[in-house]
Amino acid sequence: MILLEYESAILRNLLERSLDENEKLSGKYQFCDFDGVEFQINFEKDKSIIVKIKLPGSKEIMENGGEEYYKRLYGDYITDPAGSGDDKVYTHAIKFTLQGLDAAKQKELITLAARLRANLVAAPFISVAEMFSKKESFAPFEIPYRPTTLESIFVTPSENGAVATFAIHFSDPGDRIIGGVFFQELKAARTKVNSAPGINFGFTVPKDLESFQVPAAYTEKASAYGFVSLVLGPNQLSEAKRVQMAYTVPMLRNYLHYHIKCTKAFLHQRMRARTNLLLRELDNARPQPKKVVKRTASGKTFTAN
């Protein structure tokens, strides 16, 4: 299995290039990341750098631990995301400079900026883990991380931790089948890895979502949605693992669809190879025309079909 990077490779690349004296980066750069997240990076004339992000579900994230965690990590770097000439509405922004800093500090700032999206999305899960360690309860909440397709993460408390339920949209019926097999394999693998979180997958709305007002599309007869529930217990919410858990859990939907696409590409490749083999076999089985040797009156021979 291939784990996707949770930080922005494009953002990291641009920031590292800005340290190269031969690079003349200036102006504005815009690009996208997972789940409809949009970035803008501005290289200012005074050598300062402004990184802006447009994050779906920002309001819900900030209300459930995101505000405190954002200020804790980025502090004095936080700036107003609204800027003149912007054609998009950004939700968060940080401003910093890399010039005049030692290499260790530059690397730290680049990593912090490259993980801006990951840190914001991870914040609610960090908050849940911290409340669990303090034996405090939390109210169920929803993060609409892909509002255009009505995909959300629903986080609910459980007796021994929390449950993160993903509503995942499958645009192709074949994806539903492959996704089901994929989660069956993950469930079977848990018997060998005791520290792995419990996992459940199905196409009906789980009981954990009874306290939410879910979209009607979830309950339609021909629904294209599947539901994945991750049971986060003491192993995942412990202080040693909570940060890594908070980075990787929100990537579940992208991790799933990436492997579905890889599986389909592999199956298509195998089918094409098998088809080519069958065509060669059929070509070899084709009867060859019989060659008849004839002789002329003078005794010379020639071949006739």
Number of C-alpha atoms within 10 A of each C-alpha: 5 7 12 12 13 18 19 19 12 14 24 18 12 16 22 15 14 19 14 10 8 8 11 11 17 14 10 13 14 13 12 14 17 14 16 14 16 20 23 19 22 18 19 14 9 7 14 13 19 22 24 26 24 20 23 20 17 18 14 16 23 17 12 22 18 23 16 15 19 17 12 10 14 18 12 11 14 17 16 13 18 14 11 5 6 11 7 12 14 19 17 21 22 20 19 17 16 19 11 8 11 9 10 8 12 18 16 11 18 18 16 17 26 22 20 25 23 20 23 23 25 25 23 25 27 24 19 25 27 16 15 20 14 9 10 10 13 15 9 17 19 19 21 21 24 20 13 10 14 16 22 20 22 19 24 20 19 13 7 11 21 24 24 23 24 26 25 25 21 17 11 9 10 12 19 20 12 18 21 16 13 16 17 14 11 14 17 11 12 14 10 9 9 10 12 18 17 15 19 15 20 15 17 14 17 15 7 17 15 9 10 11 7 14 10 8 12 21 14 11 8 8 14 18 23 20 19 23 21 19 21 24 20 18 16 21 24 16 14 10 13 20 18 14 19 24 23 16 17 19 19 17 19 15 17 17 17 14 17 19 13 12 16 14 12 12 12 12 12 12 12 12 12 12 12 12 12 12 12 11 11 10 10 10 9 8 7 7 7 9 10 9 10 11 10 8 6 6 7 8 11 10 10 9 7
